[in-house]
Amino acid sequence: MYQWARELYPMCRSLTGEGTRQTLRFLQERLPGMRLVEVPSGTRAFDWEVPLEWNIRGAQIRDMSGRVLVDFADHNLHVMGYSEPICARVSREKLEHHLYSIKEQPDAIPYVTSFYERRWGFCVPHRLREALGPGPFDVWIDSTLAPGSLTYGELLLEGESSREVLLSTYVCHPSMANNELSGPVVTTALARWLMAQPRRRLSYRIVFVPETIGSIVYLSRHLEEMRRRTLAGFVLSCVGDERTYSYLPTRRGDTLTDRVARHVLKHHAGSFDAYSFLDRGSDERQYGAVGVDLPVALMMRSKFHTYPEYHTSLDDLSLITPRGLEGAYEAHRLALYVLEHNARWRTTTICEPQLGRRGLHPTLSTREGARRDVGVKGMRNLLAYADGRLDLVELAEAVGLAAWECVPLLKILEREGLVVRVEEGGARDELREALGE
């Protein structure tokens, strides 16, 4: 995953354009079956419209001696996203109206965009801005804004059930590591893991979209189908550093997604920073909007807006690590594992069954024997709570184990005929929603 991020880092991504297509083609090579979809500029999507396509080839600020002061070739954050083309000589006073910097972070290049109003601009470290001199300056931006298309990637993995888990990430930021590339590379690794499974009970919808407008366009084309089929979902964003884990819930906050995610983070991370839907900021806004109401949440490392490098050139490859990516990958993999195995079980015997004659309990009774055997204790506790009303997460919480520790124990009890599945997980919640409860 980290190597993929290194290869993708130099590409200049935006809402549209060749940098985004190049990124998607890179991911498509690693995900056979993923299709790329082009949506023409001007296409309506609910209250929005696909913008003109933007491409950029180069940009510079030069002083009167011809010395290059700012060069897009050095860092693609140097140009404000969606800048219109310009070639002009400007005074220092005029240039100031088109410069963006952060006084508190004098060595950082800020990430600035103007997607829906025509402007041009340069983003520079504040220290450089102060040292530019009196001018005038020659500025040029070799860009195009023209009818084209927005591009997104879609991978559909069919399972035994038509009920789906959504994994969504975005491919629209230029060279930033945690806030951009961590999401696509972890999502790609998860998709490859899912594709390698010999059996998938659930189906999976995996999308790589430009943030905001991409998810809105995608929903405008698939909303009714996704309403019927989506069981749970995650937006993958900011999943690359090692500083913390963070959780941002669905708008309701009590869906199967929320219960699974909180359970996974409690057992996988130990502790995490908890946020509310009021702290939203990525495509969970669209998936959780009124009228859409999909159960989509975020399990992040350092949440967007909270870390000092956010939306600057300091969010580089030194901020993310292989270990940070692996931790986020494992959290999401465990969540998918729990969703795959979620069900409700009921015991088949009256009173406690005799485990010893089935080889599931020591036949020699000592004061410490059974209590030392975690598996024996776990099976006994699962039998005590398997009344047909608790799903996998609820059972795991009741007995104090991680859900993925319960699954092999429940399989043993099923094999011995001591429990039976009475309901696939999530069906009861779906029925309640259908009844308006």
C-alpha positions in Angstrom: 0.0 0.0 0.0 2.8 2.4 0.8 4.5 1.7 -2.4 1.3 2.4 -4.3 1.0 5.7 -2.5 4.6 6.6 -3.5 3.8 5.9 -7.2 0.6 7.9 -7.1 1.9 10.8 -5.2 3.2 12.9 -8.1 0.0 12.8 -10.1 -2.0 16.0 -10.2 -5.5 14.9 -9.4 -8.6 17.1 -9.4 -12.4 16.7 -9.8 -11.7 16.0 -13.5 -8.9 15.6 -15.9 -6.0 13.4 -16.9 -4.4 13.2 -13.5 -7.5 11.6 -12.1 -7.8 9.2 -15.1 -4.2 8.3 -14.7 -4.8 7.5 -11.0 -7.8 5.4 -11.8 -6.0 3.5 -14.5 -3.3 2.7 -12.0 -5.8 1.3 -9.6 -7.7 -0.5 -12.3 -4.5 -2.5 -13.2 -4.6 -3.8 -9.6 -8.3 -4.5 -9.6 -9.4 -6.5 -12.6 -13.1 -6.0 -13.2 -13.1 -2.4 -12.1 -14.7 -0.2 -14.8 -14.1 3.5 -15.5 -17.2 5.6 -16.2 -17.1 9.0 -17.9 -19.9 11.5 -17.1 -20.0 14.5 -19.5 -19.6 18.1 -18.4 -23.0 19.7 -17.8 -24.7 16.5 -16.7 -27.2 17.3 -13.9 -27.0 15.4 -10.7 -29.7 16.4 -8.2 -28.9 20.1 -7.4 -25.4 19.9 -9.0 -23.9 19.9 -12.4 -20.7 18.2 -13.6 -18.2 21.0 -14.2 -15.9 21.6 -17.1 -12.9 19.4 -17.3 -9.7 21.0 -16.1 -6.2 20.0 -17.2 -2.9 21.8 -16.5 0.5 21.4 -18.1 2.6 24.0 -16.3 2.7 27.3 -14.4 5.3 29.7 -13.1 6.0 33.1 -11.5 9.1 34.8 -12.8 10.8 38.1 -11.8 12.0 40.6 -14.4 15.4 39.0 -14.6 13.7 35.7 -15.7 14.4 34.0 -12.5 11.7 31.4 -11.6 10.3 32.1 -8.2 7.4 29.6 -8.2 7.1 26.5 -10.4 4.2 24.1 -10.7 6.8 21.5 -11.8 8.3 21.6 -8.2 4.9 20.8 -6.5 1.4 20.6 -8.0 -0.1 22.3 -5.0 1.6 25.6 -6.2 -1.4 26.3 -8.5 -4.9 26.8 -7.1 -7.1 24.0 -8.3 -9.1 24.8 -11.4 -7.1 27.9 -12.1 -8.1 29.4 -15.5 -5.2 30.1 -17.9 -3.3 33.3 -17.8 -0.1 34.8 -19.3 0.5 38.4 -18.1 2.8 40.8 -16.4 1.4 42.0 -13.1 2.3 44.3 -10.3 3.1 43.1 -6.8 -0.2 44.6 -5.6 -2.2 42.7 -8.2 -0.3 39.5 -7.6 -1.1 39.7 -3.9 -4.8 39.2 -4.7 -3.9 35.9 -6.4 -1.5 34.5 -3.8 -2.4 32.0 -1.0 -0.2 31.1 2.0 -0.5 30.3 5.7 1.2 32.7 8.0 1.2 30.3 10.9 2.9 27.6 8.8 5.5 29.6 6.8 7.0 26.6 5.1 3.8 24.9 4.0 2.1 25.2 0.6 -1.7 25.4 1.2 -4.2 23.4 -0.9 -6.7 25.9 -2.4 -9.4 25.3 -5.0 -12.0 27.3 -6.9 -14.0 24.5 -8.6 -17.2 26.4 -9.3 -16.1 30.0 -10.0 -13.4 31.0 -12.5 -10.3 32.3 -10.9 -6.5 31.9 -11.1 -4.0 31.7 -8.3 -0.8 30.5 -6.8 -0.2 28.8 -3.5 3.1 29.4 -1.9 4.9 29.1 1.5 4.4 32.3 3.5 8.1 32.7 3.9 8.5 32.7 0.1 5.6 35.1 -0.3 7.3 37.6 2.0 10.6 37.4 0.0 9.1 37.9 -3.5 10.3 41.5 -3.9 8.5 44.6 -5.3 7.8 43.2 -8.8 6.5 43.4 -11.4 6.2 39.7 -12.2 5.5 37.5 -15.2 2.8 34.9 -14.4 1.6 32.1 -16.6 -0.7 29.2 -16.1 -1.0 26.8 -19.0 -4.3 25.2 -18.2 -7.6 24.4 -20.0 -11.2 24.5 -18.8 -13.3 22.9 -21.5 -16.2 20.5 -22.0 -15.0 17.0 -21.1 -16.1 14.6 -18.4 -15.8 13.5 -14.8 -14.3 10.0 -14.3 -15.0 7.5 -11.6 -14.2 3.9 -10.9 -16.6 1.2 -9.9 -16.0 -2.4 -8.9 -19.0 -4.7 -8.1 -18.3 -8.0 -6.3 -21.3 -10.2 -6.3 -21.9 -12.5 -3.3 -24.5 -15.1 -2.4 -26.8 -12.3 -1.2 -27.8 -9.2 -3.1 -27.3 -7.2 0.1 -24.3 -4.9 -0.2 -21.5 -3.3 1.7 -20.4 0.0 0.2 -16.7 1.0 0.3 -16.2 4.6 -1.1 -13.0 6.6 -1.4 -12.0 9.8 -3.3 -9.4 10.5 -6.0 -9.4 14.2 -6.5 -6.7 15.8 -4.4 -3.2 16.5 -5.8 0.0 15.5 -3.9 -1.3 14.8 -0.4 -0.8 11.5 1.4 -3.0 11.0 4.4 -6.0 13.1 3.1 -5.8 11.6 -0.4 -3.8 8.6 -1.2 -4.3 6.6 2.0 -8.0 6.1 1.2 -7.5 4.7 -2.4 -4.6 2.4 -1.5 -6.3 0.9 1.6 -9.5 0.5 -0.4 -7.6 -1.2 -3.2 -6.0 -3.6 -0.8 -9.4 -4.4 0.8 -10.9 -5.0 -2.6 -8.1 -7.4 -3.5 -8.7 -9.3 -0.2 -12.4 -9.6 -0.9 -11.7 -10.8 -4.5 -9.5 -13.6 -3.1 -12.1 -15.0 -0.7 -13.4 -18.4 -1.8 -16.9 -17.4 -0.6 -18.6 -14.1 -0.1 -22.0 -14.1 1.6 -22.5 -10.4 0.9 -22.0 -8.3 -2.2 -19.7 -5.3 -2.3 -19.9 -2.0 -4.2 -16.5 -0.3 -4.3 -16.3 3.1 -5.8 -13.4 5.6 -6.4 -15.0 9.0 -7.0 -14.0 12.7 -7.0 -15.1 13.9 -3.5 -18.6 15.5 -3.2 -19.5 15.9 -6.9 -18.4 12.4 -7.6 -20.5 10.8 -4.9 -23.5 13.0 -5.8 -23.2 12.0 -9.5 -22.9 8.3 -8.5 -25.9 8.5 -6.2 -27.9 10.2 -8.9 -27.4 7.1 -11.0 -27.8 4.4 -8.5 -29.8 5.7 -5.5 -32.8 3.5 -5.6 -30.7 0.3 -6.1 -28.4 1.4 -3.2 -31.3 2.1 -0.9 -32.6 -1.4 -1.5 -29.3 -3.2 -1.2 -27.0 -1.3 1.2 -26.5 -3.1 4.5 -23.5 -1.1 5.7 -20.8 1.2 4.3 -17.6 3.0 4.9 -15.9 6.1 3.4 -12.1 5.6 3.5 -10.3 8.8 4.2 -7.3 9.8 6.3 -6.3 6.2 7.0 -2.5 6.4 6.8 -0.8 7.9 9.9 -0.1 6.3 13.3 -1.2 9.0 15.7 -4.7 7.8 16.6 -7.8 6.1 15.5 -11.0 8.2 14.9 -14.7 7.3 14.4 -17.3 9.4 12.7 -20.7 7.7 12.8 -23.7 7.6 10.5 -26.3 10.4 10.8 -28.5 8.1 12.9 -25.5 6.8 14.9 -27.2 3.4 15.8 -27.0 1.4 12.6 -25.4 -2.0 12.0 -22.4 0.0 10.6 -22.0 1.9 13.8 -22.3 -1.1 16.1 -19.7 -3.1 14.0 -17.3 -0.2 13.7 -17.3 0.7 17.4 -16.9 -2.9 18.4 -14.0 -3.3 15.9 -12.2 -0.2 17.1 -12.7 -1.1 20.7 -11.0 -4.4 20.3 -8.5 -3.5 17.5 -7.4 -0.1 18.5 -8.2 -0.1 22.2 -9.2 3.5 22.2 -10.2 6.0 19.6 -11.4 9.6 19.2 -15.2 9.7 18.9 -16.9 12.3 16.7 -20.5 13.0 15.7 -22.2 13.4 12.4 -22.0 17.2 13.0 -18.2 16.8 12.4 -18.7 15.3 8.9 -16.6 16.5 6.1 -16.2 13.9 3.3 -18.6 11.9 1.2 -20.5 10.6 4.3 -22.3 14.0 3.9 -23.8 12.7 0.7 -24.4 9.1 1.6 -26.1 10.2 4.9 -28.1 13.1 3.5 -31.8 13.3 4.1 -33.5 11.4 1.3 -30.4 9.2 0.8 -30.0 7.8 4.3 -27.4 5.1 3.7 -25.7 3.7 6.8 -22.2 5.0 5.9 -19.5 5.9 8.5 -15.8 6.5 8.7 -13.1 4.7 10.6 -10.0 6.9 10.3 -6.6 7.4 11.8 -6.2 11.2 12.3 -9.5 12.8 11.2 -9.5 15.4 8.5 -9.4 19.0 9.8 -7.7 17.9 13.1 -4.1 17.4 12.2 -1.7 20.4 11.5 -0.5 19.1 8.1 -4.1 18.8 6.7 -4.6 20.4 3.3 -1.0 21.5 2.9 2.2 20.2 1.3 3.2 18.9 4.8 0.7 16.1 4.3 3.4 14.2 2.4 4.7 10.7 2.3 6.5 11.2 5.6 3.2 11.6 7.4 1.8 8.2 6.4 3.6 4.9 7.2 3.3 1.2 6.2 2.2 0.5 9.8 -0.4 3.2 9.8 -1.9 2.0 6.6 -1.8 -1.6 7.8 -3.7 -0.7 11.0 -6.5 1.0 9.1 -6.6 -1.9 6.6 -6.9 -4.4 9.4 -9.7 -2.4 11.1 -11.7 -2.3 7.9 -10.9 -6.0 7.1 -12.2 -7.0 10.5 -15.4 -5.0 10.0 -16.0 -6.7 6.7 -15.3 -10.1 8.4 -17.9 -9.3 11.1 -20.4 -8.2 8.5 -19.8 -11.4 6.5 -20.4 -13.6 9.5 -23.2 -11.6 11.2 -26.2 -13.7 12.2 -28.3 -14.7 15.1 -28.1 -18.1 16.8 -30.3 -20.1 19.2 -29.4 -23.0 21.4 -31.0 -26.4 20.6 -31.0 -27.9 24.1 -33.0 -27.2 27.2 -30.6 -26.3 30.1 -26.8 -26.4 29.6 -25.7 -29.1 27.1 -23.1 -31.7 28.1 -19.9 -30.5 26.4 -17.6 -33.2 27.8 -19.0 -36.1 25.8 -18.6 -34.0 22.7 -14.9 -33.3 23.5 -15.6 -29.7 24.1 -15.0 -29.6 27.9 -12.3 -31.3 30.2 -13.6 -34.5 31.7 -11.3 -34.1 34.6 -12.6 -31.4 36.9 -10.1 -29.2 38.8 -10.5 -25.9 40.4 -8.6 -24.0 37.7 -9.0 -26.2 34.6 -12.1 -25.0 32.9 -11.5 -21.4 33.9 -8.1 -21.4 32.2 -9.6 -22.6 28.9 -10.7 -19.5 27.1 -12.4 -21.5 24.3 -14.4 -23.6 26.8 -15.5 -20.5 28.7 -16.3 -18.7 25.5 -18.5 -21.5 24.2 -20.3 -21.8 27.5 -21.0 -18.1 27.6 -22.1 -18.0 24.0 -24.6 -20.8 24.8 -25.8 -18.8 27.7 -26.7 -15.9 25.5 -27.7 -17.5 22.2 -31.4 -17.0 22.5 -32.1 -16.1 18.9 -32.4 -12.4 19.7 -28.7 -11.2 19.7 -26.6 -10.9 16.5 -22.9 -11.5 16.4 -21.9 -8.1 17.7 -24.4 -8.2 20.5 -23.3 -11.7 21.4 -19.7 -10.7 21.4 -20.4 -7.7 23.6 -22.4 -9.8 26.0 -19.6 -12.4 26.5 -16.7 -9.9 26.4 -14.9 -11.2 23.3 -14.1 -9.8 19.9 -16.7 -10.8 17.3 -13.9 -12.5 15.3 -13.0 -14.6 18.3 -16.6 -15.7 18.6 -17.0 -16.9 15.0 -14.8 -20.1 15.2 -16.5 -21.0 18.6 -20.0 -20.6 17.1 -18.9 -22.7 14.1 -17.9 -25.5 16.5 -21.2 -25.3 18.3 -23.1 -25.3 15.0 -21.1 -28.4 13.9 -22.1 -30.2 17.1 -25.7 -29.2 16.6 -25.8 -27.2 19.8 -26.8 -23.9 18.1 -28.7 -23.1 14.9 -28.8 -19.9 12.9 -32.3 -18.4 13.1 -31.7 -15.2 11.2 -29.0 -13.6 9.0 -27.6 -10.5 10.8 -29.2 -7.2 9.9 -32.5 -8.6 8.6 -34.3 -7.6 11.8 -33.1 -4.0 11.6 -34.1 -3.8 7.9 -37.6 -5.1 8.8 -37.9 -2.4 11.5 -37.0 0.3 9.1 -39.5 -1.0 6.5 -42.2 -0.9 9.2 -41.2 2.6 10.1 -40.2 1.6 13.7 
